[in-house]
Amino acid sequence: MKEEFVVKWKSQVKKGTLSFIVLKALRKNKLYGYELIEYIKSKTDIKIAEGTLYPLMNRLKKAELATSEWIEQESGIPRKYYQLTDEGKETLDKMEAYWDELELSIKKI
């Protein structure tokens, strides 16, 4: 077996679905960066580095799929919380529908 090929393929799948995973995580939750990373790690086998997450969040904000706001904490250290916009929720619905179609079509093979 070509382990190198499988490793590269897994990496490409992860990169291709990361936006989808982050949008899903933010559907019901307003989360700050570290919390978002930990939430995804707790629900999946996917580990996201901060250096990957924050540029992705900037792209999602630029696409108007997510927003962010700084919220003061009792400890005095503000945190930037992210949440989906209405357009982000609609986009996620379309992505989920496509994912379901894709999964069904792959299972037919």
PyMOL commands that set and color helices and strands:
alter all, ss='L'
color gray80, all
select helices_A, chain A and resi 3-26+33-43+50-62+86-107
alter helices_A, ss='H'
color red, helices_A
select strands_A, chain A and resi 31-32+66-71+79-84
alter strands_A, ss='S'
color yellow, strands_A
deselect
rebuild
show_as cartoon
